[in-house]
Amino acid sequence: MPSSRNKTASLYPLLQGSGAAPDYLQVKPKGFKTILQSTVDFLETHQIAASLLAKLPTGDAWTDDVYRYSQGLAPPHQLGWFCRPGRPSAPGPGLSAVTVPIETPDTWRGDYFVVLCGEGFAAMVVAHRIQASSAIANLEDDPEETSPAQRSTYLSVSCSVNLTAIAALLAALQQQHPTAPLDWSQFDLPGVNADPRFLGLVDKWLNWQIRLQENLRQVASSYRRQAMSMSSLSSQNELLLSTLRLKDDFLNTVGQELRTPLTTIKTALTLLDSPHLKPPQRQRYMDMISLECDRQSALISGVLNLLQMETSMGQVPPTPLCLADAVPPLVSTYQPLAQEKGIMLAYTIPNDLPRVSCPEAWLRQVMIHLLNNSLKYTGSEGKVWVTAHRHDDDFVEINVRDTGTGISPSDLPRIFDHFYRGRNLPPEETEGAGLGLSIVQQLLMYCGGTIVVNSQVGRGSSFVVRLPVTEP
């Protein structure tokens, strides 16, 4: 207990010598803050109007609850706010509040209290700082125990409805500040005719409950930190192993994809050396070489784009984006290609959609790949629609639908895999590298979005992109 200070400068020895000798328990600052909050909640819940005397640490985190309660009081109830010169005074207009300056430097240093007196009810919450370090003149503004000084600070706290202890505290306050402009009659103790032993049991019950809450809070906090630490390490380890496996699979697949066109080109070149080769056959082998060269070029470009995208992910922060400004111009650039193929291309993007969290460059890449796919797999007189709507409070959906060839059920689970090409291309289209949808999925994952696909063979496909909302 904080008995090392001069007894005339502390409320602790005064209360211990009052005959009531209230019980104390040690809590962290956050525990003291919880006790104050629960006391105010009790007064508000039961609509108890009481005059208050208070001395608390500085900062809104400590004073908000008392301020809130006192704002609802009407005269003749008062709030007496004890503070040192230079500290914030009592709340202002609309409240009968009095600031009582504590002029003597050592008076009640490290002591905090709230005393309330109402009709038929009186109580006090008193705290004494145990930490002896003179470097801490007051508790930090934030009671969340974030600073090293606060983590090493404990308070000795007593909650009491014992009229003897409350009377001793009130007498000390009035004696120390006899000229304070307070109506001390508002702090006359109520005529509660109760057995002192009963009040003592009530005090013990209150302190028992508080002790249980504090112990449970500390144990829960310790377990929570340990669980979060273990969970974080386990998740990081699993993520690292998964990333290494994916990199190995990716490199293995890249090697196979690069080797396939080279093998075809080498075979075609060998056949071109035959002196008996007819012109139509020669032309067919030349076309095969050209096609495989295009395929390998597309593959190399796709791999480079994928690697560049992964490198720059952490350097591009998701920014609020208006879909009504970004999507229509992009869709319009594909109108000439759609007209050339005889495809109807249309969009509906409402202007009142909330902004989404996605860099514009990323959304452009997503839409380019999806529109390219839809136009590539949709024949003449087909249709492609781009629509958007709010899915719920947290997401906006963009739907890219087409009436193309569709995707078979066996291909659907694999269409987002690297290098996977499942759908049969129209004869006039060039086969890609199979990386477009992989890039789309990666981009959406990094900005908190998702993509799903629904498709039926011969009836078309629908790609639904879901992006997180950045404003209500």
NORVEN-V15531 format. One record per pair of residues at least 12 apart in sequence whose ideal C-beta (glycine too) atoms are under 7 Angstrom apart, sorted by the first residue. I is the first residue (numbers start at 0). J is the second residue. Records with the same first field share a line. If there is no record, write none. Layout:
BEGIN
I: J + J
END
This chain:
BEGIN
0: 23 + 155
1: 109 + 127 + 128 + 129 + 155
3: 131
5: 105
8: 105 + 106 + 107 + 108
9: 107 + 110 + 127
10: 107 + 110 + 112 + 125 + 168 + 171
11: 127
13: 167 + 171
14: 125 + 164 + 167 + 168
17: 163 + 164 + 167
18: 163
19: 161 + 163 + 164 + 167
21: 157 + 159 + 161 + 164 + 202
22: 157 + 202 + 203 + 206
23: 155 + 156 + 157
24: 156 + 206 + 209 + 210
25: 129 + 153 + 155
26: 153 + 154 + 156 + 213
27: 144 + 153
28: 138 + 142 + 144 + 149 + 152 + 154
29: 142 + 143 + 144
30: 213 + 216
31: 126 + 154 + 156
32: 61 + 142
34: 124 + 156 + 158 + 209
35: 64 + 113 + 124
36: 64
38: 113 + 124
39: 64 + 65 + 68
42: 68
43: 68
47: 117 + 120
48: 72 + 76 + 117
49: 76 + 115 + 116 + 117 + 120
50: 76 + 77 + 115 + 116 + 185 + 186
51: 65 + 69 + 78 + 79 + 113 + 114 + 115
52: 79 + 81 + 114 + 172 + 186
53: 65 + 78 + 80 + 81 + 112 + 113
54: 81 + 82 + 107 + 110 + 111 + 112
55: 111
56: 111 + 137 + 138
57: 86 + 87 + 137 + 140
58: 140 + 141
60: 140 + 141 + 142
61: 142
65: 113
66: 90
69: 90 + 94 + 96
70: 90 + 93 + 94
72: 94
74: 95
75: 182 + 185
76: 95 + 185
77: 95 + 97 + 181 + 182 + 185
78: 94 + 96
79: 97 + 99 + 181
80: 96 + 97 + 98 + 99
81: 99 + 101
82: 98 + 100 + 101
83: 101
84: 100
97: 179 + 180 + 181
99: 176 + 179
106: 175
109: 127 + 128
110: 127
111: 126
112: 124 + 125 + 168
114: 165 + 168 + 169
116: 185 + 186 + 187 + 188
118: 189
119: 189 + 191
120: 189
121: 160 + 162 + 165 + 188 + 189
122: 159 + 160
123: 159 + 164 + 165 + 168
124: 158
125: 157 + 168
126: 154 + 155 + 156
127: 154 + 155
128: 152 + 154
129: 153 + 154 + 155
130: 151 + 152 + 153
135: 148 + 152
138: 152
158: 205 + 206 + 209
159: 202
160: 198 + 201 + 202
161: 198 + 199 + 202
162: 188 + 191
165: 188
166: 188
169: 186
249: 417
252: 417 + 418
253: 302
256: 298 + 418
257: 295 + 298
260: 291 + 294 + 295
263: 287 + 291
264: 288 + 291
267: 284 + 287 + 288
270: 284
271: 284
293: 429
294: 430
297: 431 + 432
298: 432
301: 432 + 434
304: 438
305: 434 + 437 + 438
308: 438 + 441 + 442
312: 445
315: 358
317: 356 + 357 + 358 + 446
318: 358
319: 354 + 356 + 469 + 470
320: 354 + 355 + 357 + 359 + 362
321: 354
322: 348 + 352 + 355 + 387 + 395 + 397
323: 348 + 349 + 350 + 352
325: 359 + 362
326: 346 + 348 + 366 + 385 + 387
327: 346 + 348
329: 363 + 366
330: 344 + 346 + 370 + 385
333: 370 + 374
336: 374
337: 374 + 383
340: 374 + 379
341: 379 + 380
342: 374 + 377 + 381 + 382 + 383
343: 382
344: 383
345: 384
346: 385 + 386
347: 386
348: 387
349: 387
352: 387 + 389 + 395
353: 389 + 395 + 468 + 470
354: 469 + 470
355: 395 + 466 + 467 + 468 + 469
356: 446 + 447 + 466 + 467 + 469
357: 446 + 448 + 466
361: 442 + 446
364: 438 + 442
365: 439 + 442 + 443 + 464
368: 435 + 436 + 438 + 439
369: 399 + 439 + 462
370: 399
371: 435
372: 435
373: 399 + 401 + 403
375: 428
376: 401 + 403 + 404 + 422
377: 401 + 402 + 403
378: 403 + 425
381: 401 + 402 + 403
382: 401 + 402
383: 401
384: 400
385: 399
386: 398
390: 465
393: 467 + 468
394: 465 + 466 + 467 + 468
395: 466 + 468
396: 463 + 464 + 465
397: 464
398: 461 + 463
399: 462
400: 459 + 461
401: 459 + 460
402: 459
403: 459 + 460
404: 422 + 423 + 457
405: 454 + 455 + 456 + 457 + 458 + 459 + 460
406: 421 + 422 + 454 + 460
407: 456
410: 422
411: 452 + 454
414: 436 + 452
415: 436 + 437 + 440
416: 437
417: 434 + 437
418: 432 + 433 + 434
419: 433
420: 433
443: 464
447: 467
448: 464 + 465 + 466 + 467
449: 465
450: 462 + 463 + 464
451: 463
END
